[in-house]
Amino acid sequence: MATDRRSFDVVIIGSGFSGSLMSMVCLQLGRSVLLVEKGAHPRFAIGESTTPLTNLLIEEIAREFSLDFLSDFSNWGRWQKSHPGVSCGLKRGFSFFHHQEGRPFQRHEDRRSELLVAASPSASLADTHWFREEFDEFLLKKAIDAGVVYMERTELVAAKETQSGMCLSCRNLGAEVSIEGKFVIDASGPRGALFRVLGGGERSISAMPSTRALFGHFNNLPRFGDSELFETDEALPYPVDDAAVHHVFPSGWLWVLRFNNGRSSAGVVARSDWGEAWSRGTEQADWKRVVARFPSLEKLFRRASVVGSFKSIDQLPFLATEIHSRHWALLPSAAASIDPLFSTGFPLTLLGVIRLGRAIGQFWGTDRFTAEVGDYARATLDEVERVGRLVGLAYKVMPYPQVFNALTRLYFCAVSFEETNRRLQRVPIANSFYLGDDTRFRDRIDHCMNQIESLVADGRAQRSPSKLVALIQKCVEPFNVIGIGKEGKKNSYPVDLGDLFQSVNKLGTTREEIRSMLVRSGVERGALRQFE
């Protein structure tokens, strides 16, 4: 510990990216801050893939809390220019490939077994995959340099809430340490430190099935798009591996994310009742058993080698029954775990950092502070349940590629509409994740999911998938500003700026505002001449 001080305004548990960010936000707001870490850096961490909304929230935190350096990490181009020594991966979009057990992956003329959704018009403006081992350590060092007090190899063993705050009992390198904090924020992940010592309860996320996750980092993993399957003259919106790659099968899915240091992140999430594939043998044996069920994946991973050892989570969906009290709160990343299917973890957590930061900045030391933390908790729980419902529905339709591909439009159209409104500086529309604060779209999405759940339960997802596809397309049309679902696209959607200009009425804006927004976002003026 850098000081003998044992009392702080804010104590943050867990020095992953969210804990370090939260500590710097609190410090910028004039609070004394202690950051406590059970382990030490550098260390492996999961949760790696960003989205345009993630990067917009990073920029918002940088502006609002005067953390200017953060903006350098808001897209691939700026990151490579400013911090090439911190590893990351290029993410141009979302790639989905549907597999059947025992059969090689097969492309079709209508591309029904795949889906490519671009998230950026160019590599320079693209999203990134965070190599957390280096990025988390970088943020921690920035926090320490800024003045955050840091204790590593410090385990929380007990916590007691008092009239004035929290009394924490910790064990640091064998020595007992007592720490007082007026407010404690847990950023240590699902079923983390504060949840554990307070004896927190957990409940299921209502729409999510029970799933298990198995994952690791790999060397020498070939690119799926380099196979003979993709030898075609047909233009693709981006190289299919420069993305969050989803290999989807009837009981779950397998991800691949590539970093620019030669490593790849890969993992599988599948229903806990998948049968023999989840035999609960050794994690390495389970991995081999999983990929062996899909010939194209077995071929892909045949010569790849895992770095270190595999990690697993036996029950991935998680929601704490209590996520705040008068003197403590769990960040969204500690309060819940849903599924990485749509890369929703980062925006949910960053919204939590912003909301708690605003509460601390505006209401610290007032009677209203506790109420604001309560509002943060309610917003977090609502977003978790809504995302969980969408992901849970995606699991139900994974056996039906045509329906699954259409269902993703509920996500892509909602978040792209939210992202566009944030870029247009219309925060009230985009103040809650997945359009939760806009009753027009929220009610429309909920009604659509009710209908889909009914049709799936009746078996019509298999018998008449086109009906569900038409239902989804009709639902998203009022907020579809990216042209997804257009006829003739063959499940391949590049960023088409013309779609935005054609959506001025949906957005309630003008072509000139759209043009100005795109210029602010980094789109070259030459690319906009055709829309003048």
C-alpha positions, 0 to 999 in steps of 0.5 A: 500500500502506498500510504498508511491511510485506511479510510477512503471516500470510495473503495473499489474492489477489482482492478479490471477495466471497469474497476480502474475506470471507475476509480479514475472517475471517482478521483476526478470527482474529488473523492479519495479512492482505494482500488483493491485487487485479489490477484496481480497484473498482468492477468488473463481476463475474458470479455473482449469485444467492443461495439460502436456503442461501447466506443461511444460510451468510452468517448462520453466517459472521456469527455464528461470526466476529463479522462482525455486519454481514453478517447485514443481507444475509441476505434482501431485507427486511433488506438494503432496510432496512439498506443500500438504497444497495447495489443488489440484486435480489429473488429469490422463487424459480426460474422455468423456461421451456422453448423450442424453436428457431424457435417462440414460447414456448407455455404449456399447460393442464398447464404442462408447458413451465414450472416455478415453485419458490418459495424464500420465503413472502414478499418480506421473507424472500426471497433476493437477486441481488447487484449485484456491482459495488456489493456487492463494493466494499462488502465491500472497504471493510469489510475495509479499515476493519477493518484488512486491508491492501489492494493494488490494481492488483497483478499476481501474476507468480511464486510460490515455496513455501518451508519457511516459506510462500510468496514472491510476486513482484508488479508494482504500477503497474510496480514490482516488489514481493516479498511473503511469506505464511505461507499464501496463499489464491487467491480470484481465480476459475477459472484465476486468479492462483495457478493460472496462476503455479504452472502448475496443471493442469486436468481435466474434471468427469467428468459435465459436457459442454463448455459455453460462456458468453456474458453481460452486463448490460442496460438496458431489458429488459422483464419476461417475465411482463408479456407476454400469455402470463401474462394469467390468473386463475390464482394464481402463487406469485410474479411470475415475473420476481422470480426466477432466470429460466431459459429452457431449450432443448435445448442449453442455457439463458439466464438473466435476473436483475433488480436494483433499479437498472434493470439486468438480468443475462442470459447464455446457457450452451450446449453447445460443439458447438451448431453455427452458434449458436456461430460464434465471431464477435464476442460481440455478433453471437453474442448476437444469433444466439442470441436470434434462434433463439427468437422469444419471447427475440428479442422480449424483448431487442429493445429492451434495450441491453447495458451496456458489452460482452459477456463470454464464457468459452469453456470454462466447466466447470473443475476444478484438478488441485491445489487446495492444498499446505502453504502455499496453497489455492484457494477453491472459486470458484478451484478449480472452475467448474461451471455457474450452472444451480442457483445452487450457486456461492455455497454451495460457496464460502461453505462453503469460507470457513467450512472454511478459517476454522475450520482457521485459527482452530483449528489455525494454527501446529500440525502438524494445520493442513495435514491440515485444509486437506487435508480442506477440499480433499477435501470441496470436490472431492467436492462439485464432482463431485457437483454436476457430475454433477447438472448434467451429467444436467440437460443430457442431459434438457434436450430433454425438459421433463417429465423436466428439471422432475422432475430438478430435484427431486433438487436442490430436495428435497436443498437444502431438506432441508439448509436445514431441518436447518440451521435446526433446528441439526442441522449434522451432517446439513447439514455438506456441500452436497447431503447429501454427508455423509448416506449414507442420502440420498447413496446414494439420490440416486446410485442414482437418477442411475445409473438415470436415466443408463441410461434416458436412454442407452437413449432412454427419456427420450423414449419414456417420460418418465413412468417417469423422473418416477415414479423421481425422485419415489420417490427424493426422497420420504424427504427431500421436505419442500416438497411438490414433485411433488404432484398437481394443482400444474401445476409451480407450487410456492409455499412451503406451511408445511403441507408442513413440519408434515407432514414431522416424521417425515422430519425426526425433529422435532416440530411445536413445533420446526418452529413455533419454527424458523419463528418464528426464521426470521422467519415471522409468528406469525399465519401459524402459527396454523392449525398450532397 
